[in-house]
């Protein structure tokens, strides 16, 4: 499974018709220690680039956007209960999963090399 990235510092992996979404290590480092995470509800339909939730730190509140369109099938209760999990390992501490159309085009997203260059 290849991980793709957005200009809003979200990551996404797709396995069949389910996409897993989180924020990048760069994003969590910029925010600092996370104290609150609000995630979308299961069953919620979100448009590509649509608001999917928020993350809050002592520094700022930042919106989370859906990298692609889909329907939320799972929200990660563990990161809601303990937002610091995202600070520990942002690439493992996923936020939500979405069911997507198998024909979804991911070509507008960045691969890891392009994202690293973008996030400099």
N, C-alpha and C positions, 0 to 999 in steps of 0.2 A: 504494500500500500504506500503510495506516494503522498507526502504531505505537501499541501499548497498553502499559500499565504496571501493575505489581502493588504492593501495599503492602510487599512485601519488597524493592522497588527493582530488579526485573528489568524488562526491556523485551521485547516480542515483536512481530514482524511476521508476517503469514500471507500466503503466496502459494500459492493452490490448496490442496493438502493438506500443505504443508510450512510449519512455523513456525520462525523463526529467533529465538533467545533470547540475551540478553546482560544485563549489569548496567548500571545507569544511571550517568550522570556523577556524580550526587549520591552514589551508593554508592561509587564509586571514590575520590571526594574525601574521604569520611568514613574510608575505609580507609587512604588514603595509598598510598605506592609498593608495588605488588603484587610479590611475590617468588615466588609459587607458585600454580598453578591446577591443580585436579584436575577433570576433566570426565567425564561418563558415557561408557560404552563403546557403540559402534555396535551396534545390536540390542537394547539395554537398553530395557525398557518402564518408563515412569515414570508414576505417578498424578499427577493435578492436585495441586499443592502438595507433591509428593513430592521428596525429596532428590535433587538432580541432580549435585552436586559441591561443591567448596569453593574459595574464594579466600583467599589468605593474604598479609598485609602485615607490616611490622615491628610494627604496632599490634595486629593481631587476626587471627583466622581466622573467616571468615564462610561460612555455608552458602548454596548456590545452590539455589533451588527451581524446579521446573517450573511455569510459569504455567497449563499445561493438561496433560491426559493425552496420551500418545503414545509412539511408539517412536523412539529416537534413530537418525538416519540419517547424521549426520556430526558430528564433534567438531573444533573448530578447533585443529589442531596448532600453528599459528603463535603463538597466545596461550599455549599450554602451554610452548613453547620460549622465548617472550619475553613474560612477563606485563605488562611495561611498556607494551605496545601498548594495553592496556585503559586505562591512565592517560593515554595520549596522546589517544585518541579512543574513549571507551566506547561510543558509539552506532555506531561502525563495526566495532569489535573484537568481533564476535559470539562466543559461546561454543560453542553447539551448535545443531543443527537436528533437528527432530522431525517424523515423519509423523503427522498427526492425522486424526481423523474429520472429513469436510467439514461435518458437522452440529454441530461443536464450538461451544458458546456462549461468546462472548467478552464478553458484556454485564456480567460481574462485574469486568472489568478497567477501569482508568481511561484516559481519553483524556489527551492531553498537558496541557491546561489544568487538569484535575482533579489530575493528578499533580504539577504545579508547585505548586499550592496545598497539596497533601498534604505535599510535601517541604520546605516552608518551615520 
